[in-house]
Amino acid sequence: MALDPDADVSGVSLLDAEVRTEARDLDGVRLAVAAASDVAREVADPELLARAHLTLAEAERREGNYDEADREVLAAQQLVNDALDLALAGAT
């Protein structure tokens, strides 16, 4: 399996977002997650995109933005469900 430098950069952005979540830097989390999400979409990586949604959901939850956190969790769940549907259909 070849390494994808874009996905690696996206993973680093998510790690940065997770650290910023601990520091309660919501604006920084949003920026890092946006960067990671852009790369995940470019490389068509739904797992990475789902992780980005979950990272943002945790930051939103910690800030008390429970409705937004729930929306992010639902977006991640939809990505996982869609990937599972494709796998069951033999498309992946």
C-alpha positions in Angstrom: 0.0 0.0 0.0 1.5 3.3 -1.1 1.5 6.2 1.3 -0.5 9.2 0.4 1.3 12.4 1.5 -2.0 14.4 1.3 -3.6 12.0 3.7 -0.6 12.2 6.0 -0.9 16.0 6.0 -4.6 15.6 6.8 -3.9 13.3 9.6 -1.4 15.8 11.1 -4.1 18.5 10.8 -6.4 16.3 12.8 -3.8 15.7 15.4 -3.4 19.4 15.7 -7.2 19.8 16.0 -7.2 17.2 18.8 -4.5 19.1 20.7 -6.4 22.4 20.1 -9.5 20.7 21.5 -7.7 20.0 24.7 -6.6 23.6 24.8 -10.2 24.7 24.1 -9.1 26.6 21.0 -12.4 26.1 19.0 -11.4 28.5 16.2 -8.1 26.6 15.8 -9.9 23.3 15.8 -12.2 24.6 13.1 -9.3 25.7 10.9 -7.4 22.5 11.4 -10.5 20.3 10.7 -11.3 22.4 7.6 -7.8 21.8 6.2 -8.1 18.1 7.0 -11.5 17.8 5.5 -10.4 19.5 2.3 -7.6 17.0 1.8 -9.9 14.1 2.8 -12.3 15.1 0.0 -9.5 15.6 -2.5 -8.2 12.1 -1.9 -11.7 10.6 -1.5 -11.1 9.3 2.0 -14.5 9.0 3.8 -12.9 7.5 6.9 -10.6 10.5 7.3 -13.5 12.8 6.7 -15.6 11.0 9.3 -12.7 11.4 11.8 -12.7 15.1 11.0 -16.4 15.4 11.8 -15.9 13.5 15.0 -13.0 15.7 16.0 -15.1 18.8 15.5 -18.0 17.2 17.3 -15.9 16.7 20.4 -14.7 20.3 20.3 -18.2 21.6 19.9 -19.4 19.4 22.7 -16.8 20.8 25.0 -17.8 24.3 24.2 -21.5 23.5 25.0 -22.6 23.5 21.4 -24.5 20.3 21.7 -26.7 20.7 18.6 -23.7 21.4 16.4 -21.9 18.4 18.0 -24.8 16.2 17.2 -24.9 17.4 13.6 -21.2 16.5 13.2 -21.7 13.0 14.7 -24.6 12.4 12.3 -22.4 13.5 9.4 -19.7 11.1 10.5 -22.3 8.3 10.9 -23.7 8.9 7.4 -20.2 8.7 5.9 -19.6 5.4 7.7 -23.0 4.0 6.6 -22.5 5.1 3.0 -19.1 3.4 3.0 -20.6 0.2 4.4 -23.4 0.2 1.9 -20.8 0.5 -0.9 -18.8 -2.3 0.5 -21.8 -4.6 0.8 -22.7 -3.8 -2.8 -19.2 -4.8 -3.8 -18.3 -1.3 -5.0 -15.1 -1.1 -2.9 
